[in-house]
C-alpha cells in the first residue's frame, strides 16, 4: 500500500484506520532514523514513481490489546543510476 503513496494514489490519511487512535504522527523508524508516519508519506510522495523503489521492508509493531499499529520500522532501497543499482536513500 505504501507504493500507492509514491504513485500519488494514496496519502497518509488513507492509513489512519490502521494506527492507534488514527495517529499519523506515530513513531516511524526509516532506515534507522527516527521520523513520523506523516513524514514518511511526504518523502515517498517526493519520489517520481513507485518504480523508483527497489525494495521496501515494513515491520509494524502492534498494540496487543487493540491490534492497532503503535510504531513502524521500515527499510527502503531505491534505484539509482542507469544500471538500476540500489542504495538506501537519505530519508
N, C-alpha and C positions, 0 to 999 in steps of 0.2 A: 504494500500500500504506500510505503514511503516513496517508491518510484513515481507514483502519481503526483507527488509534490514537485519533483524535478520536472515533470511533464506539464505542470501548471493545471492539472485536472483536479487536484485536491489542495487543501490548505490545512494549517494547524487545527482550525476549528473542526475539521472533519474527523479528528481523532478524540475530541473531548469526551465522548461517551466511554472511552476505554480507561481514562485516568480517574483516580480517586477525586471525587468532588469536581470533576471536569477541569481540573487544574492544569492548564497548558504551560505553566511555569515550573512543572515538575523537573527535578534534577535529572539531567542527562549527561552522561559521560561520552564525549565524542572523541574517539582516537586518543583516549587518556586525558582529555582536557575537560574540566567542568563547564557545563552550559545548562540551558533550559531547552525544553522541547520546542518552544516558540522560536528560539534562536536556531535550532537545528533545521526547522522547516524553512526559515528565512534563508539560510545558507544553501539548502538544497534547491530552493526556488531560483537562486542565482546561477545554477548550472544551466547550460544551454538546453540539455535534454537528459532524460534518464539513461540514454545510451552512453553518456559520459561516465557513468558509474560502472566500474568493472566488478566490484563485489561490495556487498553490504551485509554485515552480521549484526543482528539486533538481539539483545538479551534483556527482556523485560524482567523487573522484579515486582512480584505481585503481593498485595496485601492478603494475608492468609484468611482473614475473616470475610472480606468483601470480594476478593478475587480481582480487584481493580489494580491498575498499574501504579506503583508508587515511585519507581525510578526506572531509567533505561540506560543501558550501556550499548554503544554502537561503534563498530569499526567500519570505516568506509575507505575504499580504494577507488581512485578514479583513473581513467585512461589519460595518457599524456603522449605527446609526440606523434609522429606519422606512423610509428610501428605499433601503436596501441599499448605501449608499456604501461605499467600501473605504478601509482605512488599513493601514499597516504596524504591526503590534502591537509592544508593548514586551516582546518575549520576552527 
